[in-house]
């Protein structure tokens, strides 16, 4: 009888140990799957673009990294603000469309505002990319533009039903 109890305790112990080991492994996997980017944004550790950060791929020198870091934070803040404006305008557009009798002039004006905000955002992005490109040597510039072109090529347009 005593042997049966010890066997039962051993089996329960082994099951618990394997459960804890599995949970620890899974937690480790989830935590290492997304590594932090140099400026605090999480990006996939293994992605379609080769799984490396832009900074690693370009092999930036320390002074290049510092110069880019100084410019990147205000850029990301400005883009976030512009994205919020576009989101606000899109919400406004859908509110106008939900009306029983939609005001087509107001809808047109809102679309114009959305286009203006998106154009400003695109100009800001291109200016930032050109500024970043100017801080790179020839080989880095080529890699940078190839990476950007590849990333842009992966996006597909969503089709309206």
N, C-alpha and C positions, 0 to 999 in steps of 0.2 A: 504494500500500500504506500509506504513511504517512498519507494522508488518511483511510483506513478506520480506522486505529487512533485517530486524533484524534476521529473521529465516534463511535467506540465509547466512548472516555473521556468525551466530552461527554454522551452518552446516560446512561452510568452516573452521572456527576456530577449530572445533572438529576434522575434517579430518586432518588438519595440525598437531594438537597436537598428534593424534594417530600415524601419520606418523613419527613424531620426536621421539615419545616414542618407536616405533618399530625399528627405525634406531639405537637409543641408546642401546636398548636391544641386537640387533644383533651385534653391535660393541663390547659391553661388552662380549658377548658370544665368539666372535672370539678372543678377547684379552686374555680371561681366558682359552681358549681351549689349548693353548700351554704356559706352564709355563717355565720360564728359569731354566736350569739345574745349579748346583752350579758353573760350570766353563764356563757359558755363552752359552752353546749349548741348543737350544730349543728342548724340547721333548714333545710328546703328554701327556696331563694331564691324559687322560684315555686311556690306551693302553692294549694290550693283555697280557702283563706281569704283570698286577695287578695295573698299574697306579701310581706306586711310583718310586722315584729315587733309584738307587742302594744304595746311602748313607742312605736314610731313611729306606729301607728294612733291611739293615744290622745293623742299630742302631749304627753307628760309634761314638766312643768317640771323643771329640774335638781334642785330640792329634793325633788320627788316621786320622781324617779328614784333619788336617793340613799336616801331612806327605804324605798322598795321593795326596793332592792338589799340593804339591811341585813337585811330580813326574809325575802327570798327564799332566801338561801343556807341558813340553818338549816331553813327549810321543806323545801327539796329534800332535804336530808340526812335529815330525819325521815321523809319519804315513801319515800326509798330504803330506809331501815331497815325500814319497815313492809312494803314490797313484798318484801323478802328473807324476812321472816317468813311472808308468804302463800305465797311460792314453796316455802319449807321445808315448810309444812303441806300443800301440794298434793302434793309429792313423797311425804310420809308417807302421804297418802291413797291414792296410787297403789300404794305398797308394800303397804298393807293390802289393797287390791283384788286384787293379784296373788297373794295367798296361796291355797293350795289350798282352804282352808275359811276364807273371809273372816269376821273378827270384826265383826259388824254394829254392836255397841255401840261398839267402838273407831272404826269408820268414822263413826258418828253423832257421836261426841265430836269427832273431827277436823273434821267439817263444821261443827260448832258453833264450834270455834276459828277456822276460816277465816272464817266469817260475822262473828265478833267482831272479828277483825283487819281485815277489809274495812270494817266499820262504823266502827272507829276511824280508818281511813285516810280514809274519806269525810267524817267529822266534821272531821278536820284540814284537809282541802282546803276545805271550806265555810267554816271559821273563817278560813282564810288569805284566801279570796276576799272575805269580808265585811270583813276588816281592810283589804285592798287597796282595796276599794270605798270605804271610809270616808275614804281619803286622796285621793279624786278629786272633781272638781267635778261638777255635775249632768250636763253634756254628756258628760264622760268616763265617768261611771257608766253612762249609757245605752249608749254605744258598747261599754264593757267587757262589760256583761251580754248585749248582742246578739251579740258575738263569742263569748262562752262558750256561749250557747245554740246558735249556729250550729255551733260545733265539736262540741258534744255531739250535735247532730242528725245529723252525718255518720257517727257510729259505728253500725254495724249489729250486731245480736246474731248470734253464730255458732250455727248449728243443730247439734244432736247427731244423728249418723246413726241 
